[in-house]
Amino acid sequence: MTDVQDRKRRAGGRAGNKARAGSAVIDQMPWRIPVNPDRPTEPLDADGVQRIHRGAMTILSDIGIEFLNPEAAEILRRAGCIVTGTNVRMDESFVMEMLTHAPDSFAISPRNVARRVIMGGKHMLFGNVSSPPNAWDLERGKRSGDMATFREFTKLTQYFNCIHLNGGYPVEPVDVHASVRHLDCLHDQLTLTDKVVHAYSLGAERVEDVMEMVRIAAGLSPSEFDASPRMFTNINSVSPLKHDYPMLDGAMRMARRGQPVIVTPFTLAGAMAPVTMAGAVALSLAEALAAIALLQYIAPGCPVAIGTFTSNVDMKSGAPAFGTPEYMRATQMTGQLVRFYGLPLRSSGVCAANVPDGQSMWETSNSLWAAVQSRTNLVYHAAGWLEGGLIASPEKFVMDCEVLQMIQRYFEEATFATSPDDIALDAIREVGAGGHYFGCQHTQDRYQTAFYAPFASDWRNYEAWQADGSHWTPERAHRIYKQILAEFEPPDMDHTAREELTRFVARRKQEGGAPTDF
């Protein structure tokens, strides 16, 4: 291997073969599963952890959680929980016993096993923005999501090596009827990407269809699909203190087939949760643990994780706020408790900004670094999120991926190595007090890979930037996004599997897809 080839391999090269490994559009880091080497930030002492834990257990045992799914409530009744109507109370011993069955980490293998991801431990995964009803870009402004825009974001998800999985629909394609939307969306995600996909737990048909589509795309038998995680779902409680029918139904179906379920309460302090962070975290944990106890009783050992989405509202307007100091502390505190319970953690890369401006980046960066500090294992909405989750933006997607790559570089041992070569005493002697390090051999041997190389940031001085057109960051990101789409090629897929997948989608559409309320 030549020096230039080695440099490109380590720096990501131009990720030849276009979208399958990157593209000539930018130099990006190679695909990897980042490992967070840092000790987590732990704002709570041991007593604080116990106080929040006891608070969550008291909520579960004395107040209870509303399970609006009769099957789930009946299962918990048989498990010995106290069920009154839809209210379910469970004691600490039951919850903690159920947690002993849950794995502390697990792997998920998509149709391309080279894109296998690990959820848990020190591993950190990044997923795309998920579920906004609207899109925004510099050319078209804000508009409702559609299938063409969905495909654009799906291509960006495949292109960027720092995005590890499809967290959901990167924008909701409202031009496709809800009864068949999941069929078209998953068909495109399974053919335009070879990364892990997700099912929305919104009714039995959607979950069952997506599991079957993932099985077909990977060329698996039903028993092979059930034998190990191949996809995942994320369910949200209806805070405060409720789990609804369809999400519990989908979660139970996934758990019974060994597919991972992330339980993420949406607790906004001051609105759906107490105004104090400790109270909001305790409520969030109680809601999550209730569902996880159910799933472990149904399918002991099924892969699960706790998600945190605890933030605060603007007390002047009631609007959700993200990337705040309170959001960061809530994420860190939840991380402590989730490690106490021995489960993987999910958090989010979020902001309240309406366009990809400075506010959007400082709030998202706060969210992302809180994820690092809390030892989050999966960051939902890591790229492309705006307006509190109501907008997906391709420019923001590109800008966020720059931050994600910086985090990955920050994790690399090269940034904190202390070998004699890294201490560099010979170079220090060579340069002495009056020289510079540009020309010394130590620098010459390392300059190509010594530092992070950005693809969206512009490090030139003002005059050079001005002479080149004075392009602000969103403008540069827009150009990159357009170039990625122009050069995109879908990843390879087995021809037989693709044809079977297409036939399945056509048949399910003919059958009417999933029932809807309209």
N, C-alpha and C positions, 0 to 999 in steps of 0.2 A: 504494500500500500504506500503511495506517495505521501509526502507531507501535506499536499493540498487535499488529497482524498481523505486523509485522516482528519484534517481540520474540518472539512465539510461533514464528515460522519459525526464528529463530536459536537459541532455547532448546529447540526440539523441540515446542513447543506442547502441546496435549493429543492430538496425533497423531491427528486426526480419522479418520473411517471405521474406527473401532475398531481391530481388530488389524492392519489392513493398514498403518497408519502409526503405530501407538501406541494409545492409548485414553484415554477420560476418566478412567481409574483413576488414572494418574499423569502428571505432566509429565515427559517424557523427551527426551533429545537426539534429533535426527533421525538417520536412517540415514546413515552415512558410513564410509569406509574410513580408519581412523586412520593418520596418518603420524608416526613417532617422530622428533622433531627432534634428539634428544640424541646426543652421541657415546657409543658403547658403553663400558661398564666393561671394562677389559682387565687382569686381574690378572697375566697372563703377559707377560714381555718377549719379544723376538724369539727369544732362545735357548730360552726355555721352550716356545714354539710349536713350534720345530724338534724339541725333545726328545720332545714328545708325538707329533708327526707321525712321527718316526723309530720311536718305540715301536709305533705303529699299523702302520707298514709292515713292521716286523720280525715282528709277530704274523701278518700276512698272508703274508709270504714264507717264514718259517721254521717257524711253528707251524701255520698254516692254519685254515680255517673248515670245519666239517662242513656240507655241503649234502646234506640228506636227500631231495632231489628229484632223481631220476636224470636227468631231462631237463636240469635246470639244470647238474648236474655234467658232463654230456656236452657241453653248449654251451661251458662253460668249458674243457674239455679241448681242444675244437676251436680255442678262442681262444689256446691255447698255455700255459694254466695247468697246473700239476702236480697230477694227480688220482690219489689212492690210496684206492680204495674210495669212501667219502663225503667224505674229507678233500681240500680244495682249497687249494692254495697259489698265490698270484699275486704277481708282483714289482711293485715301485713304478712302473716305467715303464708297465706295463699299466694299473694303477689310475689314474695321473695322465693317461694318454692318454684313458681312458674319461671322466674328469671334464671334459675339454675339450669334450665333446659336450653336456654337461648345461646347460640354461639357468639363469641366475642368478635369473630371476623368470618368472612366468607368470600368466595370468589364468584363472579358472574361471567359466563362465557357466551358471547354472541356467536353468530354464524361464522365469523372469522375468529378463530381461537387466538390469533395473535393480538386481538383487541380485548383479551380477557382482562378484567379489572378485579382489584381486591378491595373489599370494604371492611375496614377495621384496622386495629393496631395503629401504626404510625403512617399508614398510607392515606393519601389525600387525592380525591378525585374531583374533577370539575365538570359540571354539566351545563348545557345551554339554557338560555332563558326559556321559560315554559309558561304557556297558557294566556299571554296577553290577548285581548280581543282586537287590539289595534296595532298598526305599524306606523313608523315614522322614518323618513329618510330625507336627505337634503334636497332631492329633486321633487318629491311628491308630497312632502309634509305628512300630516297625520291623516290616516284613513283606516277603514275597517280591514281586518285581516282577510286574505283570500288565499286560494290554493297556490297561485303563482308565487306569492310572497312566502308562504309556507315552504315551498320548494327552495327558494333562495336561502332561507335560514338553515334548511336541512343540509344544503351544500356547504354552507359555512361551517356547520357542525362537523361534517366529515373532513373538511379541509384542514382545520386547525388541530394540530397534534396535542395541544394543551387542553382540548375538550375531549373528555373521555367517554361520554355517553350522551344519548338522547334523553333528556329529563322529562320530556313530554312534547306537546305541540309547541314549537317556538313562537308561533302565532296561530290563533284560532281561525281556520279558513271558513268564514261564515257563508261563503258562496256554495258550499257543499252541504247538503241536507244533513242534519244531525243524526238521522237514522243510519246513514252510510259513511259519515265522515271518518269514523275510526278505521274503516276498511281502506279508504283512499290514503289516509295519513300514514297508516302503518305500512301499507304497500310501498309508499315512497320512502319512508324511513328505512325499510328493510332492503330496498334496492339502491337508493342513493347513498346509504351509509352501510358500513359493516361493523358498526359499534353497537353496544348494548342499547336496547329500546325499552320503553316503559308502557304500561297499560293504565288508562284511567279507570278507576273503580267506580264506574257510573252505570251500574246495571249488569246483570249476569251475562247478557249477550256480548257486550263489549269486551269484558274480561275473557270470556271463553273464546271469542273470535281471535283476540290478540294472542293468546297462548297458542292457539292452533296455527296462526300465521308465523309466529316465531319458530315453532316446531318444524313447519314445512320449509321455511327459508333456510334452516340449518340442516335439513335432510335427516332429521332425527325420528326415531320411532317414539310413540307415546311414552314408553318406559324409559327411554334415554332422556327425553325431556324432563320427566319427573325425577330423574336420578340426581340432578344437580341444578343450581340456579342458572337460568338462561335469560332472564329479564327481571323486571321488578315493577312494583307499584308504590305509590305514595298516597296515603289517605290523610285527610284532615279531620280533626274533631270540629264540632260546631260549638265553639267556645261562647259562653261558659258551660262546661259540664255536660256536653251531649256528643254522642256518636250517631250519625244518621244511618238510615237503612242501606242505601246502595253501596256506600263505602265499606261498611262492615261486611256486606255480602261479597263484594269483590275481594276484600282482604282474606276472608275465610276460604274462598275458592283458590286464591293464590297459595295460601299457607298449606292447604291440603295437597297441593302438587309440588311443594318444596320450593316455591318461588318467593323471593324476598319481598317483605312489606316494610315500608318506612311509615311510622306514625308521627305526624307533624301537627300538633295543635297550633292554631293561629290565634295567639293571645296578644292583643294589643293592650298594654297597660293603660288604665284610665278609661277604657271602653269595654272590652270583653274580658278584662282581668283586673285585679287590684292595681292601684296606681303605683304601688311599690314594686321594685324589681323582684324582691324575695317572694312576695305574694304571687306575682305573675308567673315566676318560675315554678313555684310549688303547684299552682293550678295546672300549668302546662304539663308538668311531669305526671300529675295524677291522671290527667286525661290520656296521656300516652301510655302509661303503665297499665291502665285498665284494658285497653285494646290489646296490648302485648300479652297480658295475662290470658286473655281469651284465646289468642292465637296459639300460645304455647300449650294451653289445655287441649285444644283441638288437634294440634300437630306438634308434639314435643320435639324441640330441636329445629323447628323451621327458622330460616334466617329472618331476622327482624332488626330494626334500628329505630332510634328515637330521633325525631327532627325537632329543632328549635326554630320557632318563628316568633319569638317574643320581642316585641319592640314597644314603642309608645306612640301616642297620638299627639298631635298639636292641640293643646288645650284651648287655643283660641278658636280653631276652626273644626276640630274633631277629625281632621285628615290624618291618615297614617304617616308616621315619620320613620325613616330608616337610616342606618349608618350613624346613629346618634351615640353619644357616650353611654346612654342607658342600654341601647341595643347591644353595644359591645360588651358591657358588663353582664347582661343577661345571657349572652352567648357563652362567655367564659364560665359563668356560674353553672349553666346547664351542662357544659362540658365536664365540670367537676362531678356533678351528680351522675351523669351518664357513665363516666368511668367507674364511679362507685357501684353502679348497677351492672357493670361488665358488658356494655352494649356498644355498638358503633354509633356514631353521631353524624347527623346531617344538619347543616346550616345553609345560609343563602348569601349571595352577592347582590345586595339590593340598594335602592336609592329612591328618593321621592322626586327627583328632578324630572322635568318635562322634556328636556332636550339634552343631547350629549355635550354638556358644558362643564365648567369647573365644579359646580355643585354635584353633578352626577358622578364625577370621578372621585371627589374626596369622600362622598358618602359611600360609594361602592368600595373604595379602597379601605375605608374603616370597616366595612362589613367583611371584606376578604381577609384583612389582617386579624380581625376578631376570630375568623375561622381558623387561621393559623395558630393563634394564641390558645384557642380552646381545644386544639388537636381534633378539629372536625375531620371526618373521613370522606364526606361527600358534600360539596358545595353546589347546591341547586342555584339556578339563575346566575351562574358565574359570568356569563357574557351576554350582553344585549338588553338588559332590563332598564326600563324608564317608567316614570309616572306611577310609582308604587305598584308596578306589575300590570298596568293597563296598556303599556306601549312596549313593543319590541323594535329595536333600532339596529340596522346593520352597521352603521358607523360606531355606535356604542359597543357592538359586538367586537369589532376589530380593536377598538381602544381598550376594552376589558382584556382581550387576549394578550395585549402587551403587558398588562399588569400580571396576568397569570404566568406568563413566561418569566417575568422578573421574580415572582415568588418561587418558581421552580429553580431558577438560577440561585436564588438565596439559599435554597435547601442544599445545593451541591457542596460536597466536601471541599472542593477547590477554594471556596470562599472563606473557609476557616481552617485549612490545613496548616500544620506546624512542623513539617519535616525540615531538615537542614536546608533543602532546596528552597523551601518557602520562607524560612528565616533570612536567607540570602546574604549571609555575612560576607561571602566573597565579593558579591556585587557591591555591597556597601563599602568594602575596602577599596575596590576598583574605582568607584566614582569619587569617593572622598567628600570633602566639605564643599568644594566649589564646582563640582561637575553636574551632569544631569544623567538620567537613566535611559533616555531615548536610544542611545547608541550602544549601550553596554550589551555584552553577549547574553546575559541573563534575560534582558528584555527582548532581544532579538529572537531568542528561542521560544518565547511565550506570547508575544504580542498579539498573535492572531486569535488566540483563545483565552487571553487573560481576563477579559471583562465581558459583561453582557453586551450584546450587539442588538440595538432596537430595530424594529421594522416600521413603527409608526411615529416614534419620537423623532424630533429634528434637533440635533445637537450643534448645528452650525451657528455662527454668530448672526447678529441681526442683519448686517449688510448682505451676507451670503443668502440668508433666508429671504430677504426682500428681493434680491436680484433673481431668485428662482420663482417668484410669483407671490410671495407673502401668504402661503397657504396655512391656515389654521388647522389644528389637529383634526377636527371632524371632516374637513375637506380632504386631508390626506387619507383618512380612514375610508372616506367615500370612494376615493380612487382605488384603494386597495381592494375593497369589497367588489367593485365592478370588475376589476381584473381577475379576481378569483373566480367569479361567475363565468367570465368569458373563456377561461382556460379549464374549467372543471370537467373532469371525466369521472363517471361513477366507478366504484370499486368492482372488481371481478365478482361474479356470482355464478354458481352452478346453473347451467341452462335448464336442467330438468326441474330443479327446485323453483326456479323463477317461473317456469310455465305452470307448475302446480299451484304456486302462490296466486298467479293471475286467475287461474280457473276457480280457486276457492273464493276470491274476492267477487268474481262475476256471479258465482252461485249464491253467495250470501246477499248480494245486492238484489238478485232476482227474488229471493225469499223475503226481502223487505228490510234486512239489516236488523237494527235494534229498535225497540219501541221508543217513542218519544211522547212528550206531553203535549205536542201540538201537531 
